Amino acid sequence: MNLTLYQIDAFTDKIFNGNPAAVIPLATWLDEELMQNIAMENNLAETAFLCPSFTVSEVSAPDGVGDLEGTDFDIRWFTPVSEIDLCGHATLASAFVLFNIMDFHKEEIKLSCKSGILKVKKEGETIRMDFPSWKPERFNDYPAELQNALGGAEIVGVYKHRDLLVELMNEDEVKKCNPDFALINKTGYKIIITAPGKEVDFVSRFFAPTVGINEDPVTGSAHSQLIPFWSDKLGKEKLIAKQLSKRGGMLLCEQKGDRVMMGGSCIFYMKGEITIQQ
């Protein structure tokens, strides 16, 4: 079996920045164990698998994935250790591959995934994604070791939707945070830390050792929580965000009712071929 793999740097316009993602287009779905093993071998934060959408009468799609609303492709994302239900940077990278390499000609791509329907549009060099808005709520029942897990950082407030969102005092506190990944893993949570930005509306970092990623370079799914949080806090619908990882990344953000829009650029890095002996 031969599979084509593309590696794309997402949420950046400079090579070796942003968040690298592997994108593997498929004609039909592979066995789930095989997809997980490929993601483990790639050893990137996420590997995205794309498959043309079929009606349920044509093929038995994985649970939660399938063409029920006229979608173009189904998409699934795997970290090196597990499948996740939503990923922004690998979706951005997948859209880049579809628009720029596979010559997808529609103005909008509709993707079916385990978090519902995602819509993606290309506007010049920017790709904009329509994602669910996950407004986090105040969460007081957080683990006692949370502050120690974040290197003793002073916590302003803790909120939760899918992940813990931890507000810190300022950008410098986010930048200098020295997390204890073993303690974060012990909490069982993926953790977003965030604060107002100096030159952008807000900054963040994202820690997810529970799914095999100590620190993710740029995390679109985290912004499904960050955008409604900061939109409400700052009284703004359109925001600019920066993720302060070593590689770093910029996101154009907008709160739109029960959806969020996030946009960014991508850079092509590599095309390769996977050969699996059977």
N, C-alpha and C positions, 0 to 999 in steps of 0.2 A: 504494500500500500504506500503510495506517495501522496503527500499533502504539501501544499504551498503555505509557507509562513511569511508574514510581513511583520517587521518590527518598526513601530512608529513612536516617536517622541511626542507626547500630547501636552496641550496647554503651554506651548512654547513656540517661538519662531527661531530658536537657535538649537543646533544639534548638541547633544549631550546635556540638555536641560529638560525641564518638564518631567513627565512621568512616562517611561517606556512601557509599551504594551505590545504583546504578540496578538496578531489577528490571523485566524485560520478559517478561510471560506470552505464550506462543505457542500456537497451535493445532497447528501442525506446524513442524518445524525449518526455519530459514532457511539459505541458503547460508552457509558458514563465512566466506567473505570479507566478506559483508555484515554478519554479526555483529561481525567484527573492526572494520569501518569504523564501525559504530554505537558501539562501545566507544571507539574513537579520538575520535569526535565528542563523546561524553559527557565524556571527559577526567576521569573519576573513577578511583580506584584499581581498582575492578572494576565491571563490568556483568554481572549474572546474567541468563541466559535460562532460563526454565522452560517445559517442554513436557510435557503428559500422557504418562505411560508407555504404550507400545504393546508388544505382543509382537513378537518378531522376524518372525513370520509376517505381521504386519499392515503393518509399515513397516521400511525399512532404517535403523536408528539409527546415529549416528556410532560409530566404533570405541570400545569401552570404555563405552558408554552404552546402556542398554536394559533393558527389563523382564524380568529373568530370575528375580526373587525377589518378585514381586507388589508392586512399588513403585508409588507414586502419580504421581510426577513424575520426569522426568529434568532435571538441572541442569548448566549449563556456565557457566564464568566467564572473562571476558576483561578483561585490563588494556588500556590504550590501545595496547599494541604486541604482545601475544601472549596465547594461551589458557594458563591454568594448571590444575593438576590438583586443587587443593583451596583453598577460600576460606571462612573462618569468618564474617566480618562480612556478606558478601553472601548467605550461606546464612541467617543470622539475619534479615536484611532480607527475604529471600524468604519465609521462614516467617511473618513479621509480615504481609506482604501476603496470603498464603494464609489465615491465621487471621482477620485483622481486616478485610480488604477484600473478598476473594473468597469469604468464608463457607465455608471448608473445615471440615467438621463432624466429621471423625474426631478421636480423641484424639491420634493420632500421625501425622505425615507421614513417609512413607518415600521417600527421594530416591535415585535412581541417578546415579552420577557416575563419573569416570575413576579415583577412589580407592576405589570400592566403594559400599556402601550406607550412607547417612547417615539417622539417625532423629532427628526433632525433635518435642518436646512443648511445649505451653504450660501453664505453672503460674502462674495469676494474670497479673501483668504481665511475668513472666519467661519467656523462651523458652530451653529447654535442648536442647543439641545433643549427639548421640552421634557422636564422631569417632574415627578410628584413633589409637592411641597410638604415637608415633614416638620411642622413646627414643634420644637421640643418644649416640654412643660417642666416647670420647677420640680426638682427631684431631691428630696431630703434624705431618702433612704440609701445613700451611696456608701460604698465600702469605707470603713474606718481608715484603711491604709491608703486612701486615694491621694492625700497630700504628700505622703512619703513616696508614693509611686511616681509622683510628678516632681521629685527632687526637692520637696519642701516649698514649692511655689505657693504664693498667697492666693487663695481661691476667693473670687468675688461671688460666684454662684454656680450651682450645678443644675443642669437641665437634661432631659432625656427624651428621645424618641426611639430610633433603632439603637443609637449609640449614646454614650454619655457626652454631653457638651459642657465643657468646663470653662467658664469665663475667668480670665486673669486680668490684672490691673491695667497693663499696657503692652504695647508691641515688644518692648525690651524684655518683659517677663516671658512672653511666648518664645522669643528668640533664644534666650539663655536657658530655658527649661532643660534640665538634664534628667530625663525619665529613667526610672528603674524598670526595665522591660519585664523582668521576672515578677516584680510586684504587680505590674499592669496585667500580666497574663493571669496572675492569681485572682484578680478581681473578676475575671470572666468577661470584661467589657472591652469593646473598641472605644477609644477615647479621643475626642476632639478637644484641643485647647485653642482659645481664641481671645482676641482683644481688639479694640479700635486700632486702626492703622495710622501711621504718620502721614503717608502720601497716598494711601488708598483708604477705602471705607473700613475694611476690617482685614485682619490677618489671622492665620490659623496654622496648626500642625495637626497631624493625625497619626495615632499610634494603634497598631492592631496586631500585637503578637499572638492573640488568640486565634488568628487565621493565618499565621506564618509570616506576617509583615511587621517588623518592629516599627519602622516609620515609613509611611507611604509618601512619595515625593509630592504628588498633587492628587487630590481626592474629590472627584465630582460628586459622588454619593454623599459625602459629608456636607457638601454645599446644599443638598436638599434640606438639611437642618439649619445650616448657617444662614442661608438667604432669608427665610422667614424670621429667624431670630433677630438678625441685624436690621432687616427692613422695618420690623416693628419697633425696635429699640431706637433707630435713627430717624424714623419717620420718612423713609425714602423707598421708592420702588426700584430704582435703578442704582446699582452699586458696583464698585470695582473691588476685587478681592485679590489677595496675594497669599500663597501658601509658602511658609518660611522654612521649607526643607533645604537641604544642601543643594539640590538641583533647582528648586524653586519653580513657581509657575504662577501665571496671571489668569484670572477669570473675569469675564464680563457677566454680570448677574442682574436678574430682574425678577421681582415678585409679581406674579399674575394670578391672583385668586388662589385656587387650590393647586396651582402649578408654579414651578419656577423655571426660568430660562437661564441657561449658562452657556457661555460661548468662549471659544479660544481657537488657537492655531495649532497646527501639527507640522512636524518635519519627518520626512521619510528617512529611515536609517538603513534598513536591510530587507532583502528578499531572499528566502532560502527554501530548501526542500527537505521535508521530513520523510525518511524511508523507514517503514516499520515492517520487519520480517514476520510473516505469519506462517 
